[in-house]
Structures are given as C-alpha cells and as structure tokens.
Amino acid sequence: MIPPVSVGPTPRDTVLEDGTAKLYRFRRTGPTDPGLPVLLVPSMINRWYVMDLRPGVSLAGALVDAGLDTWLLDWGSPEDEDRYRTWADAVDRIARMVRRTKRETGADRVVLLGYCMGATIGAVYASLYPDDVAGFINLGGPIDFSHAGLLGALVDRAHFDPEEVTAGGNLPAELMQSGFLALRPTGQLTKWVGLLDRGLDPDYRAAFAAIETWANDNISFPVRTYVTYIRELYQENRLMAGGHSVHGRPVNLANIRCPVLTITASRDHICPPASALALNDRVSTDDVETIEVPGGHVGMMVGSRAPKTLYPAIADWIHRHEIRRREAHPQRTDPREAPSHKHRASTALLQ
C-alpha cells in the first residue's frame, strides 16, 4: 500500500504574486546566517516542490536548516492567456523576484540556484544582470545543447517543428510527459518492479509515493516560451554559438563574474554532464567548482543520497563563498571591483 503523500513540507510564506507565479520565503526557526539570500529557480515545466519534496528530502529545508535565508520562485501553472508569454517574459519574472528579494532583505545581491531548465534561464539572467548575482549554482541545467543527448535527438530540426506541436495553444502537460517517457521506454516497468522488490520498506514506499506524485503532477508550457527554448537553444544552440538575445540585449555567458558551482549527475539523460559543464569554460570568473553525483536527473535532487551528501555540499559552498566575500572586501558592493579568485576546482564524485 502506498502511504499518503505530504509534499512541500517546509513552512513558507508567499511574499509576492506575479500572475500565476509566486515568490516564497521559507521560514527560519534557528540561528540564521546574516549573509545573502538564496533564490531557488526550478524548471518551468515541472512543479516547484521537487526542491521541497518531503520531510527529510528537501533542498529548501536543508538550506533553511543550514541557516540560509532561502527563497523560491514558483512559476505556477500557465493559463490559456499565458500562451503569449515569451522567453524574455520569463527572464523578466526572475528579475522581479530578485528585486523583491533584495528589497525585503536589504541585500545588494542574491545567490541564484537553478535546477534543470531553471538553471538554463538562470544563467541567461546572470549574464544580463551580473551585478545582482553573488553566486550562481547550476544544478543539472543544460547550457551547451550540442550535448543534449536523446532529448536533443527528439527535437532535432530535421523532423521537429515546435510551432506545429503548439498550434492549438500552450504545450499540453500530457505531451511533455510522453516525450520524457519516450527517453526511457522501459522506465515505467522498471520502477514498478522496484516497488515490488522493496515494497515492504516504509521509507522506500514513502519516497516512491512522493516522487510519483511530483512526476505525474505536470503543467503545460507557455507556447511562445517553448518555441524559443526549442528553436534557439536546442536546435540552434545560440546560448553557446551566439545570437541569443533578450529584449534585443545579447546574452554572453562571459558576463558572469561571480563564483560558479556546476553540479552534474553521472547518468543524467535530460542534461548530460557535458552540457552543464560547458558553463564553466564560458564564464569569466576563475572561481569555478564542480560536483558530480551518481544517478539521474531527478535522483540527484531527491534521491536517498541527496540529503546526506549533495544538500550539505551546496550549503557549505554558499557559506564558504559568503564568508570569503565578506572577509576579502567587507565594504565592497560592486563585483566588478573584486579581484578574481584563482580557484578552479573539481569535487570528487559524491557517494
């Protein structure tokens, strides 16, 4: 028997509503680091609570417990009229959330952590507004779409036209789900066999139920945003090759000057490691670190090892860089004045 599911367990307050989107601030219960706020940006194509899945398996909860002032952008579920929202509108939405976070906290910058597509669009934002970002964490977000793997093959321009599949409005959640299932045709069977093997373990059943709830709680994709995402990034790789712009402003990853942490999963079929790691070679900062975790795209975020290894590693990285920033130049507010930290490092595979 699958137990009742409780998702999004970390207490939070809604600070801002922006159309269908919301800005959450997670409540702090213990000592809080006086450093910069952390803004989490999930993917637009899945529900936000993968970052706060269940008790004990929550990146948001772990950051709060580590004393970090943690915020999250919930993109919401688009309505019919949102079909006209563009890729630039999505970047603008991050900008509004960053401004509100800064206003509420009095901070001059934020630490930006994006997951999956949230990291891709977060990198675009950090390129356009580098002075607002004190640190950028790419958690499984594709950057170089020449390494898009099977997902890239599915949307190859030779046989896929994003305009055609969205002719009736927003891209339906069911169509998105079928595309992901096509990447691993036996995945559905495998997971149910796994449940039969380990179904007597209550912890396993709880984890299975929470992930199933999230995986099947899909939302549609605003059509204009989707077309740009597929055409300019997947099919034309403009984020790497050049030519990608927002409101006429060129997007240049070299504008990212803050410390960068890139996290990959060894068996990620949504964002192959090479796609995410491309960011490290394009940013202008020398303060770049990488972490590789075992498993796949979802498992890296909510797998059984994540609370023991990845969450503490992320919190430690944020703390270390905030301390370094304060000690090196406590009165400095403009990152362009800051000396580069010669600190390119690679963290061993987290087990």
C-alpha positions in Angstrom: 0.0 0.0 0.0 1.3 3.5 -1.0 1.2 5.8 2.0 -0.5 9.3 1.9 1.8 11.9 0.4 2.8 15.1 2.0 4.8 17.3 -0.3 6.2 20.8 0.2 6.7 20.3 4.0 9.0 23.3 4.8 6.9 26.2 6.2 6.9 29.2 3.9 5.2 32.5 3.3 4.1 33.9 -0.1 5.8 37.3 -0.4 4.7 38.2 -3.9 2.2 37.0 -6.5 3.0 37.8 -10.1 0.3 36.5 -12.4 0.4 32.7 -11.9 3.8 32.9 -10.3 4.6 33.3 -6.6 7.7 34.1 -4.6 8.1 32.1 -1.4 10.3 32.8 1.6 10.9 29.7 3.8 10.5 30.3 7.5 13.6 30.2 9.6 13.4 28.5 13.0 17.0 28.6 14.3 20.1 30.7 14.0 20.3 32.4 10.6 23.5 33.3 8.7 23.5 37.1 8.1 24.7 36.6 4.6 23.0 36.9 1.2 19.6 35.4 0.4 19.4 32.3 -1.8 16.8 32.3 -4.6 15.9 28.8 -5.9 14.7 28.7 -9.5 13.1 25.4 -10.5 12.2 24.3 -14.1 9.2 25.9 -15.8 7.9 22.5 -17.0 7.5 20.8 -13.6 6.1 21.6 -10.2 8.4 23.6 -7.9 8.1 21.2 -5.0 10.8 18.9 -6.3 13.0 21.3 -4.3 10.9 20.7 -1.2 9.7 17.2 -1.8 9.1 15.6 1.6 10.3 15.6 5.2 14.0 14.8 5.2 14.3 15.1 1.4 14.2 18.8 0.7 16.9 21.0 -0.6 14.9 24.1 0.6 14.6 22.6 4.0 18.3 21.7 4.2 19.3 25.2 3.3 17.0 26.7 5.9 18.4 24.3 8.5 21.9 25.4 7.5 20.9 29.0 8.5 20.4 30.3 5.0 17.7 32.8 4.1 16.0 30.7 1.4 13.6 31.9 -1.3 11.9 30.2 -4.2 10.3 31.2 -7.5 7.1 29.1 -8.2 6.4 29.6 -11.9 2.8 28.4 -11.4 0.6 26.7 -13.9 0.1 28.8 -17.1 -3.5 29.7 -18.1 -4.7 30.0 -21.7 -3.7 33.7 -21.9 -0.2 32.8 -20.9 0.4 31.4 -24.3 1.7 34.8 -25.3 4.3 34.9 -22.6 7.8 34.9 -24.2 11.2 33.7 -23.1 12.0 37.3 -22.3 9.0 37.5 -20.1 10.4 34.5 -18.1 13.7 36.4 -17.6 11.8 39.5 -16.6 10.0 37.4 -14.0 13.2 36.3 -12.4 14.3 39.9 -12.4 11.1 40.9 -10.5 11.7 38.1 -7.9 15.3 39.2 -7.4 14.3 42.8 -6.9 11.6 41.8 -4.4 14.0 39.5 -2.5 16.6 42.3 -2.3 14.0 44.8 -1.2 12.7 42.5 1.6 16.2 41.6 2.9 18.2 44.7 2.2 20.8 42.7 0.3 22.6 44.1 -2.7 22.8 40.7 -4.4 21.4 37.1 -4.2 22.8 33.7 -4.6 21.0 32.1 -7.5 20.4 28.4 -7.7 18.7 26.9 -10.8 17.6 23.4 -11.4 17.2 21.9 -14.8 15.7 24.5 -17.2 15.6 26.8 -14.2 19.4 26.8 -14.3 19.5 27.5 -18.1 17.3 30.6 -17.8 19.0 31.5 -14.5 22.3 31.6 -16.5 20.7 33.9 -19.0 19.6 36.2 -16.2 23.0 36.1 -14.6 24.6 37.1 -17.9 22.3 40.0 -18.3 22.3 41.2 -14.7 25.7 40.1 -13.3 25.7 42.8 -10.6 22.6 41.2 -9.0 24.2 37.7 -8.6 26.8 37.0 -5.9 27.0 33.3 -6.7 25.4 31.0 -9.3 24.7 27.3 -8.9 23.8 25.2 -11.9 22.1 22.1 -10.7 21.7 19.9 -13.8 20.9 22.7 -16.2 21.8 22.4 -19.9 24.0 25.1 -21.4 25.6 23.5 -24.5 22.8 22.0 -26.4 25.1 20.2 -28.8 25.4 17.7 -25.9 21.6 17.4 -25.5 21.5 13.6 -25.7 18.3 11.8 -26.6 16.2 14.8 -25.8 18.1 16.8 -28.4 17.5 14.0 -30.9 13.8 14.0 -30.3 13.5 17.8 -31.1 16.0 17.8 -34.0 15.1 20.4 -36.5 15.2 17.8 -39.3 11.9 16.3 -38.1 10.5 18.5 -35.3 8.8 21.9 -35.6 7.9 23.5 -32.3 5.3 25.7 -33.9 3.4 22.7 -35.3 3.1 20.9 -31.9 1.8 24.0 -30.2 -0.6 25.2 -32.9 -3.6 24.9 -30.5 -2.1 26.9 -27.6 0.2 26.0 -24.7 2.0 22.8 -25.0 -0.1 20.3 -23.0 1.4 18.6 -20.0 0.5 15.2 -21.4 2.6 15.8 -24.5 5.5 16.9 -22.4 5.2 13.8 -20.2 5.0 11.5 -23.2 8.3 13.0 -24.6 10.1 12.3 -21.3 8.7 8.8 -21.1 10.0 8.2 -24.7 13.5 8.8 -23.5 13.3 5.7 -21.3 10.7 3.3 -22.7 11.2 0.7 -20.0 11.4 3.2 -17.2 7.7 2.8 -16.1 8.1 -1.0 -15.9 11.4 -0.8 -14.0 10.1 1.4 -11.3 7.1 -0.8 -10.6 9.3 -3.9 -10.4 11.5 -2.0 -8.0 8.4 -1.3 -5.8 7.6 -5.0 -5.8 11.1 -5.8 -4.7 11.3 -3.2 -1.9 7.6 -2.5 -1.2 7.8 -3.8 2.4 10.2 -0.9 3.3 8.1 2.0 4.5 10.8 4.6 3.7 11.1 3.3 0.2 7.3 3.4 -0.2 7.2 7.0 1.1 9.9 8.0 -1.3 8.2 6.3 -4.2 4.9 7.9 -3.5 6.3 11.4 -3.2 8.3 11.1 -6.5 5.3 9.6 -8.3 3.1 12.5 -7.1 5.6 15.0 -8.4 6.3 13.2 -11.7 2.6 13.0 -12.5 1.7 16.5 -11.4 2.6 18.1 -14.7 1.9 21.5 -16.1 1.7 22.9 -19.5 4.3 25.1 -21.2 3.6 28.6 -22.5 3.8 28.3 -26.2 5.9 31.3 -27.1 8.4 30.5 -24.4 8.6 26.9 -25.6 9.1 27.8 -29.2 12.1 30.0 -28.3 13.5 27.4 -26.0 13.4 24.6 -28.6 14.3 26.6 -31.6 17.0 28.9 -30.3 18.6 26.7 -27.7 18.0 23.1 -28.6 18.0 23.4 -32.4 20.4 26.4 -33.0 22.4 26.2 -29.7 22.5 30.0 -29.6 23.4 30.2 -25.9 26.8 28.7 -26.9 27.2 29.7 -30.5 26.0 33.3 -30.1 22.9 35.1 -31.3 20.7 34.5 -28.3 19.2 37.8 -27.0 16.6 39.1 -24.6 14.8 42.3 -25.4 17.5 42.9 -28.0 20.3 42.5 -25.5 22.9 39.8 -26.4 23.3 37.1 -23.9 27.0 36.5 -23.2 27.9 33.9 -20.6 31.3 35.6 -20.1 29.4 38.4 -18.3 29.0 36.0 -15.3 31.8 37.1 -12.9 30.5 35.6 -9.7 31.6 32.3 -8.2 30.0 29.3 -10.1 29.2 25.8 -8.9 28.1 23.3 -11.5 26.5 20.0 -10.4 26.0 17.1 -12.7 24.6 13.6 -12.4 26.6 10.7 -13.9 23.5 9.1 -15.6 21.6 12.2 -16.5 19.7 11.7 -19.7 17.9 15.1 -19.5 21.0 17.1 -19.0 24.2 15.1 -19.9 27.1 16.3 -17.8 29.0 17.8 -20.8 26.0 20.1 -21.5 26.1 21.6 -18.0 29.9 21.7 -17.6 30.2 23.9 -20.7 29.2 26.8 -18.5 32.4 26.6 -16.6 34.5 27.4 -19.6 32.4 30.3 -20.7 32.1 32.4 -17.5 34.8 35.0 -16.8 35.3 34.0 -13.2 38.1 31.7 -12.1 36.2 30.7 -9.0 34.5 27.7 -10.5 33.8 24.3 -8.8 32.1 21.2 -10.0 30.4 18.3 -8.2 29.4 15.1 -9.8 26.8 12.8 -8.1 25.8 9.3 -9.0 22.4 8.7 -10.5 20.0 10.5 -12.9 18.4 13.9 -13.4 15.7 13.6 -10.7 17.6 11.3 -8.4 20.3 14.0 -8.0 17.7 16.3 -6.4 15.6 13.9 -4.4 17.4 10.5 -4.2 18.2 8.9 -0.9 21.8 10.1 -1.0 21.0 13.8 -1.7 20.2 14.8 1.9 23.4 13.2 3.1 25.8 14.4 0.5 24.6 17.0 -2.0 22.5 19.2 0.2 25.3 19.7 2.7 27.8 20.3 -0.1 25.6 23.1 -1.6 25.1 24.7 1.8 28.8 24.5 2.5 29.7 26.1 -0.9 27.3 29.0 -0.2 28.7 29.6 3.3 32.3 29.4 2.2 31.8 31.9 -0.6 29.7 34.3 1.5 32.4 34.2 4.2 35.1 34.8 1.6 33.2 37.7 0.1 32.8 39.4 3.5 36.4 38.8 4.6 38.0 39.9 1.3 36.1 43.1 0.8 33.5 43.8 3.5 32.6 47.3 2.2 32.6 46.3 -1.5 29.3 46.2 -3.3 30.3 46.3 -7.0 31.5 42.8 -8.1 33.4 44.4 -10.9 35.9 45.8 -8.4 36.5 42.4 -6.8 39.8 40.6 -7.6 39.4 37.2 -9.3 39.8 34.1 -7.1 42.0 31.6 -8.8 40.1 28.7 -7.6 39.1 26.3 -10.3 38.3 23.0 -8.6 36.6 19.7 -9.1 34.9 17.8 -6.3 35.1 14.1 -6.5 32.0 12.0 -7.1 29.7 12.3 -4.1 28.6 8.9 -2.9 
